Structures are given as C-alpha cells and as structure tokens.
Amino acid sequence: MRVAKDPSYFQLIVTDTRMPRLDGFGVVQEARSAGYQGKIIIFANSLSPEDRQRYRELRVDQVIDKPGKPASWWAPSAN
C-alpha cells in the first residue's frame, strides 16, 4: 500500500469495508500502523455494532452507510 511507504502522501482515505484481498479493517490498520494521521471514511453495508466499535477504536472519522447520501460524503473532509 502506498500509505505504508509514505503516510503523509494522502490527506484522506475512502474505502469500502468488504473487498476481495484486503478488507476495510485491514486497510485502516495498515494505514494507522504506518503512521497515517489523516482522515478515513468507510463506506459500509450492514455493519454490526461490534464492527462500528472496531472502526471507532481504529480512529475512523466516519462510517457512511450504503447507499449513502452524497451530501454526507463531504462533511468529515471539510475540516
């Protein structure tokens, strides 16, 4: 992952929670372990309360439920 090589390269990471090779949890864990301090937004479908808590513990800035409303996509990145 590019962020592992240069954690300051990105200001924002937007990812899905379920992907074939590396899920959203893995992406966030790798980014945070590499020292990434930027914002992270997760798109998710049907997350359990435990999964939401896990993302909070990983310092995810926002979880947007699919299908999501476009206006809510930009709120966490405005700061």
N, CA and C atoms as an extended XYZ file, in Angstrom:
237
Properties=species:S:1:pos:R:3:atomname:S:1:resname:S:1:resid:I:1 pbc="F F F"
N         0.829       -1.182        0.000 N   MET     1
C         0.000        0.000        0.000 CA  MET     1
C         0.877        1.250        0.000 C   MET     1
N         0.508        2.211       -0.786 N   ARG     2
C         1.287        3.455       -0.895 CA  ARG     2
C         1.405        4.168        0.447 C   ARG     2
N         0.330        4.144        1.229 N   VAL     3
C         0.348        4.850        2.509 CA  VAL     3
C         1.381        4.252        3.469 C   VAL     3
N         1.676        2.977        3.335 N   ALA     4
C         2.684        2.353        4.190 CA  ALA     4
C         4.080        2.887        3.871 C   ALA     4
N         4.303        3.263        2.619 N   LYS     5
C         5.604        3.796        2.217 CA  LYS     5
C         5.760        5.271        2.567 C   LYS     5
N         4.662        6.013        2.488 N   ASP     6
C         4.696        7.452        2.742 CA  ASP     6
C         3.372        7.890        3.377 C   ASP     6
N         3.242        7.766        4.714 N   PRO     7
C         1.975        8.044        5.377 CA  PRO     7
C         1.441        9.463        5.189 C   PRO     7
N         2.285       10.400        4.829 N   SER     8
C         1.810       11.781        4.664 CA  SER     8
C         1.375       12.084        3.226 C   SER     8
N         1.482       11.109        2.327 N   TYR     9
C         1.141       11.334        0.921 CA  TYR     9
C        -0.347       11.645        0.732 C   TYR     9
N        -1.212       10.958        1.487 N   PHE    10
C        -2.654       11.141        1.351 CA  PHE    10
C        -3.193       12.004        2.488 C   PHE    10
N        -4.201       12.817        2.189 N   GLN    11
C        -4.895       13.579        3.225 CA  GLN    11
C        -6.187       12.890        3.638 C   GLN    11
N        -6.687       12.001        2.775 N   LEU    12
C        -7.962       11.343        3.018 CA  LEU    12
C        -7.932        9.950        2.400 C   LEU    12
N        -8.411        8.972        3.147 N   ILE    13
C        -8.596        7.620        2.623 CA  ILE    13
C       -10.084        7.313        2.681 C   ILE    13
N       -10.622        6.896        1.540 N   VAL    14
C       -12.021        6.461        1.458 CA  VAL    14
C       -11.990        5.023        0.975 C   VAL    14
N       -12.620        4.136        1.733 N   THR    15
C       -12.587        2.726        1.367 CA  THR    15
C       -13.895        2.039        1.715 C   THR    15
N       -14.110        0.923        1.080 N   ASP    16
C       -15.254        0.076        1.393 CA  ASP    16
C       -14.836       -0.822        2.545 C   ASP    16
N       -15.799       -1.430        3.184 N   THR    17
C       -15.453       -2.316        4.286 CA  THR    17
C       -15.213       -3.750        3.831 C   THR    17
N       -15.865       -4.152        2.741 N   ARG    18
C       -15.700       -5.529        2.253 CA  ARG    18
C       -15.125       -5.498        0.843 C   ARG    18
N       -13.902       -6.042        0.745 N   MET    19
C       -13.212       -6.096       -0.538 CA  MET    19
C       -12.526       -7.456       -0.646 C   MET    19
N       -12.161       -7.876       -1.843 N   PRO    20
C       -11.633       -9.229       -2.033 CA  PRO    20
C       -10.304       -9.528       -1.340 C   PRO    20
N        -9.305       -8.668       -1.483 N   ARG    21
C        -7.982       -9.017       -0.953 CA  ARG    21
C        -7.715       -8.477        0.449 C   ARG    21
N        -8.098       -7.251        0.679 N   LEU    22
C        -7.847       -6.616        1.966 CA  LEU    22
C        -9.104       -5.845        2.347 C   LEU    22
N        -9.725       -6.225        3.458 N   ASP    23
C       -10.968       -5.547        3.841 CA  ASP    23
C       -10.680       -4.185        4.451 C   ASP    23
N       -11.735       -3.439        4.729 N   GLY    24
C       -11.589       -2.098        5.275 CA  GLY    24
C       -10.814       -2.061        6.582 C   GLY    24
N       -11.036       -3.068        7.426 N   PHE    25
C       -10.298       -3.124        8.694 CA  PHE    25
C        -8.795       -3.234        8.429 C   PHE    25
N        -8.431       -4.076        7.468 N   GLY    26
C        -7.015       -4.239        7.130 CA  GLY    26
C        -6.407       -2.976        6.571 C   GLY    26
N        -7.149       -2.283        5.705 N   VAL    27
C        -6.667       -1.020        5.136 CA  VAL    27
C        -6.404       -0.009        6.247 C   VAL    27
N        -7.380        0.139        7.149 N   VAL    28
C        -7.239        1.111        8.233 CA  VAL    28
C        -6.102        0.717        9.170 C   VAL    28
N        -6.016       -0.549        9.519 N   GLN    29
C        -4.940       -0.999       10.410 CA  GLN    29
C        -3.570       -0.738        9.798 C   GLN    29
N        -3.407       -1.056        8.516 N   GLU    30
C        -2.117       -0.819        7.861 CA  GLU    30
C        -1.786        0.671        7.809 C   GLU    30
N        -2.781        1.481        7.475 N   ALA    31
C        -2.551        2.923        7.389 CA  ALA    31
C        -2.169        3.494        8.752 C   ALA    31
N        -2.917        3.160        9.780 N   ARG    32
C        -2.621        3.685       11.120 CA  ARG    32
C        -1.286        3.147       11.639 C   ARG    32
N        -0.990        1.889       11.370 N   SER    33
C         0.294        1.316       11.808 CA  SER    33
C         1.479        1.990       11.133 C   SER    33
N         1.258        2.472        9.907 N   ALA    34
C         2.324        3.162        9.170 CA  ALA    34
C         2.493        4.601        9.626 C   ALA    34
N         1.580        5.069       10.492 N   GLY    35
C         1.679        6.438       10.985 CA  GLY    35
C         0.756        7.417       10.297 C   GLY    35
N        -0.178        6.923        9.490 N   TYR    36
C        -1.120        7.804        8.809 CA  TYR    36
C        -1.995        8.509        9.838 C   TYR    36
N        -2.036        9.852        9.770 N   GLN    37
C        -2.812       10.653       10.709 CA  GLN    37
C        -4.006       11.346       10.061 C   GLN    37
N        -4.173       11.168        8.753 N   GLY    38
C        -5.256       11.835        8.036 CA  GLY    38
C        -6.614       11.228        8.331 C   GLY    38
N        -7.597       11.752        7.638 N   LYS    39
C        -8.980       11.302        7.821 CA  LYS    39
C        -9.230       10.005        7.057 C   LYS    39
N       -10.118        9.184        7.619 N   ILE    40
C       -10.511        7.932        6.978 CA  ILE    40
C       -12.031        7.841        7.001 C   ILE    40
N       -12.597        7.559        5.828 N   ILE    41
C       -14.037        7.373        5.688 CA  ILE    41
C       -14.276        5.957        5.174 C   ILE    41
N       -15.218        5.279        5.774 N   ILE    42
C       -15.582        3.922        5.386 CA  ILE    42
C       -16.981        3.926        4.798 C   ILE    42
N       -17.152        3.302        3.632 N   PHE    43
C       -18.480        3.020        3.089 CA  PHE    43
C       -18.823        1.604        3.511 C   PHE    43
N       -19.988        1.430        4.082 N   ALA    44
C       -20.322        0.111        4.618 CA  ALA    44
C       -21.788       -0.225        4.393 C   ALA    44
N       -22.034       -1.503        4.351 N   ASN    45
C       -23.384       -2.008        4.221 CA  ASN    45
C       -23.625       -2.996        5.355 C   ASN    45
N       -24.578       -2.703        6.196 N   SER    46
C       -24.983       -3.622        7.268 CA  SER    46
C       -23.862       -3.957        8.247 C   SER    46
N       -23.244       -2.954        8.825 N   LEU    47
C       -22.228       -3.203        9.849 CA  LEU    47
C       -22.890       -3.521       11.180 C   LEU    47
N       -22.298       -4.458       11.881 N   SER    48
C       -22.785       -4.779       13.222 CA  SER    48
C       -22.317       -3.697       14.193 C   SER    48
N       -22.936       -3.604       15.357 N   PRO    49
C       -22.453       -2.653       16.369 CA  PRO    49
C       -20.995       -2.927       16.749 C   PRO    49
N       -20.607       -4.193       16.747 N   GLU    50
C       -19.216       -4.549       17.075 CA  GLU    50
C       -18.246       -4.021       16.008 C   GLU    50
N       -18.640       -4.135       14.738 N   ASP    51
C       -17.790       -3.613       13.664 CA  ASP    51
C       -17.668       -2.093       13.748 C   ASP    51
N       -18.769       -1.420       14.054 N   ARG    52
C       -18.726        0.042       14.208 CA  ARG    52
C       -17.780        0.434       15.356 C   ARG    52
N       -17.858       -0.304       16.446 N   GLN    53
C       -16.973       -0.045       17.578 CA  GLN    53
C       -15.515       -0.271       17.181 C   GLN    53
N       -15.265       -1.317       16.446 N   ARG    54
C       -13.897       -1.613       15.989 CA  ARG    54
C       -13.362       -0.469       15.129 C   ARG    54
N       -14.194        0.064       14.241 N   TYR    55
C       -13.753        1.209       13.437 CA  TYR    55
C       -13.494        2.436       14.312 C   TYR    55
N       -14.314        2.650       15.329 N   ARG    56
C       -14.059        3.775       16.249 CA  ARG    56
C       -12.703        3.604       16.931 C   ARG    56
N       -12.414        2.388       17.353 N   GLU    57
C       -11.131        2.113       18.013 CA  GLU    57
C        -9.955        2.327       17.069 C   GLU    57
N       -10.181        2.148       15.776 N   LEU    58
C        -9.134        2.380       14.782 CA  LEU    58
C        -9.071        3.842       14.330 C   LEU    58
N        -9.865        4.705       14.987 N   ARG    59
C        -9.869        6.141       14.731 CA  ARG    59
C       -10.356        6.490       13.317 C   ARG    59
N       -11.393        5.785       12.877 N   VAL    60
C       -12.045        6.124       11.606 CA  VAL    60
C       -12.893        7.360       11.852 C   VAL    60
N       -12.810        8.318       10.945 N   ASP    61
C       -13.518        9.579       11.119 CA  ASP    61
C       -15.013        9.466       10.875 C   ASP    61
N       -15.402        8.638        9.908 N   GLN    62
C       -16.829        8.494        9.650 CA  GLN    62
C       -17.100        7.192        8.920 C   GLN    62
N       -18.212        6.559        9.284 N   VAL    63
C       -18.737        5.409        8.561 CA  VAL    63
C       -20.005        5.879        7.866 C   VAL    63
N       -20.062        5.725        6.553 N   ILE    64
C       -21.233        6.107        5.774 CA  ILE    64
C       -21.923        4.835        5.325 C   ILE    64
N       -23.171        4.708        5.703 N   ASP    65
C       -23.940        3.537        5.332 CA  ASP    65
C       -24.334        3.607        3.867 C   ASP    65
N       -24.181        2.511        3.166 N   LYS    66
C       -24.610        2.441        1.769 CA  LYS    66
C       -26.126        2.363        1.725 C   LYS    66
N       -26.766        2.945        0.757 N   PRO    67
C       -26.156        3.611       -0.374 CA  PRO    67
C       -25.625        4.995       -0.039 C   PRO    67
N       -26.002        5.587        1.065 N   GLY    68
C       -25.461        6.885        1.467 CA  GLY    68
C       -26.057        8.034        0.687 C   GLY    68
N       -25.972        9.192        1.267 N   LYS    69
C       -26.451       10.414        0.628 CA  LYS    69
C       -25.236       11.266        0.297 C   LYS    69
N       -25.081       11.690       -0.949 N   PRO    70
C       -23.883       12.435       -1.353 CA  PRO    70
C       -23.516       13.601       -0.438 C   PRO    70
N       -24.479       14.314        0.111 N   ALA    71
C       -24.154       15.452        0.985 CA  ALA    71
C       -23.392       14.985        2.217 C   ALA    71
N       -23.645       13.791        2.704 N   SER    72
C       -22.964       13.288        3.904 CA  SER    72
C       -21.542       12.839        3.608 C   SER    72
N       -21.191       12.640        2.337 N   TRP    73
C       -19.858       12.188        1.995 CA  TRP    73
C       -18.799       13.244        2.287 C   TRP    73
N       -19.148       14.508        2.166 N   TRP    74
C       -18.153       15.571        2.257 CA  TRP    74
C       -18.033       16.198        3.632 C   TRP    74
N       -18.981       15.975        4.501 N   ALA    75
C       -18.963       16.604        5.823 CA  ALA    75
C       -17.672       16.338        6.595 C   ALA    75
N       -17.175       15.088        6.698 N   PRO    76
C       -15.974       14.875        7.502 CA  PRO    76
C       -14.711       15.400        6.846 C   PRO    76
N       -14.700       15.619        5.540 N   SER    77
C       -13.488       16.075        4.877 CA  SER    77
C       -13.402       17.590        4.783 C   SER    77
N       -14.425       18.271        5.277 N   ALA    78
C       -14.449       19.736        5.178 CA  ALA    78
C       -13.469       20.409        6.112 C   ALA    78
N       -13.071       19.763        7.174 N   ASN    79
C       -12.168       20.384        8.161 CA  ASN    79
C       -10.735       20.334        7.729 C   ASN    79
